[in-house]
Every structure is written in structure tokens, then in C-alpha cells.
Amino acid sequence: MFAGAVLSQADCIIVGSGIAGLATALRLRQSGLDVLLVERGAVGKEASWAGGGIVCPLYGWRYPEPVMRLAARGMRTYPAFIESLSELSDIDPEFHPSGMLILDPFEQGEQPTELLDWAKRQNQTAEISSAAEHFPHLDDRMALWLPDVHNTRNPRLLQALNQAATRMGVRIVEQTAVQQILTEHERVVGIETTSGTMHAPRVLVAAGAWSGLLTPGLSPASVFPVRGQMLRFDHSPANGLPTILMEDGVYLIPRRDGSVVVGSTVEHAGFDKHTTEEAIRHLHAKAIALWPNLAHAPISHQWSGLRPGTTDELPYLGAHPEISGLFVSTGFYRNGLAMGPAVAEIMANLILSRPIDLDLTDYRLNRPTTYGD
């Protein structure tokens, strides 16, 4: 969007335009900083765009506690986040409470009381009920019903954030890859890109699966891509899917226009975003088995995205331990959308040297971890 000398200097440079990058850029700009956001491709078109838009971790009780701690914080702040965004953008992200019915909550030996206790700790409403009570075509197995789970049309959410940030004066440059973080005397001074050198005393790396390639002290094994393939069925809103439905790691998400988004695979295929016939057949068959109304619905889109995974499933969040002015916000795997508003608030306060009310020790860059061969 910008070129030449306009790009040479900023108060803060943000690398990456997913929800973490865009929302943090918006907060920093609202606090008066001159913010430059640099994106290797098109704005908002990587992992945050490619996911399903469920504002809640999937099988959240199986994640390490620090993951759920950060996700729960994001979920609590979402309504205020969406409301503030609506004042700066005229794009509706379609954020609404659809609820989520999980058909296989006990597959790893969990007991009903364990899940209800977990939900209570997260301040989530939860019920153990018969799947057939919600969908008569399903058998009478015991399912977990989470009525307060929201979903958002994440591509529209990214569009709204992009519009809001641009209107507030965040300078955005697309199709520009960052080649190196520049430092002098253990302090960040800017970035080297395919469009030239850009200078700032603060740099935030929020580049998703590419963050490990850019951040000093993080090896490429620290943050790695995990491909997820997706489908979208066209369907009439008159007989639409009433709630998110999930089993065996596959979810069906209703959209307001009646369409249904289906995901997702979990594949370690490097930075390859191709879709495969095998994955499409699997998702298609599973979707029809869960909700037979889709049997004759056409597939309108198929796509994939690269989630930023980490070995211990925890994100990297905070200031670089050795380079002053360098910050990292990445590794959110499947939970970046749920964590997004909380991450933006935390990182903006950290960059602005304001107090933060969350201990970031579990998310630090130099935490002990083990990488595979």
C-alpha cells in the first residue's frame, strides 16, 4: 500500500498481518505510535483467515493449562473487542453465539465430572446430554454441550481489522518478505526486507509459522507449519445447521448465509498449502455422516492454511530475552483466533512499557523445550 521513503521509519514495525499482528497494530496506533505493518503476502490471508472461526479451543481440556488460560482471557474480551471494532469498520465479522456440541468428549478416558469441573474453572456453561436431544438422527451417546461458544466469519473479521487499522493510520505494506531482523549492540533497529531497509526502535514478530525463520534465538524447529485443509458447503439458510457440531477432530460450523464450513486436517507437510483429494474425501464423508442434510449440497470452496505449531503446544509471547526492543507473538497453533484480543492487549501494553496483569513466564522465548529429530 505504501512505497519508497515513506516506509523507512516508524515507532514500531509489526511483521505479520494475522489477528495478532493487526489487532496489536491497531492498539498501538490508538495509543499514538506510528506503526508500520509488513506482510509477506496479502494482508490477513494466512492462518487467521484459513481457520474455521470458532472462538474457543477444540477439546480445550486436553491442552496445557497455560494455553487455556490465554484462550479463556481472549474469549472473555471478545464482545468488547468486536464492539470497539464496529466503531472503526463497516464490515460485519458475523460474531455470534452458535454453541458447540462435541460428540466424542470422553474418547481419551475423561469422566463427565472432569469436564464439568473444567468448564466451571473456565467460567463456561457446560452440560452433558444426549446427542440425540440436539440432533435426532444421531445415536443416544453422551455429548458435551457448550451453549455459549461463539464463532465469527474470520475472513470478514480480518477484513474489518484491516479496514480499522488503515483508517486509524497504520501503514501497511504487502507482498514484502522480511529477510532479517536488524540489531546493533543487542538492540533492535529495524528490518531488512525485499523492499529495502525499514527502521524502528521496536519490532514485533507476529509472522505465524514463519516466525521461527525470522526471530534470533528461535530455530525453524521452534515454530513450524501444521497444514489444515477445509471445505465450505453452500446450503439454504432456511434449513441451516443450528450449532457447531464436532466429532473425531472434524467440525461443522454454521454461517449466517446457511453455508457450512468443515475442517480440518492436521498435517505436517512443511510450507505446502496444496489441498489433496484424500483430505477432501475424508472431510466430505465425515460432514455428511454428521449432518446428512449436506448430502446434496455443493462444495463451493476448498482451501488450506498453515497453523503455527510449537513442540510443547505453548505460544511464544513476550519480549526477547537478549535483544532490547524485539518482541514475539506467535505459535498459537489452532487457538490464535480465540487468543487474539487478549494477545493484542498484552503485547501492546508490553511494547508501551505499561503494566500487564498476566505472568508470561510459561510463554517466554527461552523456556526449556525439546525438539524432534
Secondary structure, DSSP 8 states (H G I E B T S, - for coil): ---GGGGSB-SEEEE--SHHHHHHHHHHHHTT--EEEE-SSSTT-SHHHHS--BSS-TTGGGS-HHHHHHHHHHHHHHHHHHHHHHTT-------EE--EEES-TTTTS--HHHHHHHHHHTT---EEEEHHHH-TTS-S-EEEEETT-EE--HHHHHHHHHHHHHHHT-EEE-S--EEEEEEETTEEEEEEETTEEEE-S-EEE--GGGHHHHSTT--TTTSEEEEEEEEEE---GGG---SEEEETTEEEEE-TTS-EEEE---B--TT-----HHHHHHHHHHHHHH-GGGTT--EEEEEEEEEEE-TTS--EEEE-SSSBTEEEEE--TT-HHHHHHHHHHHHHHHHTT---SS--GGG-TT-------
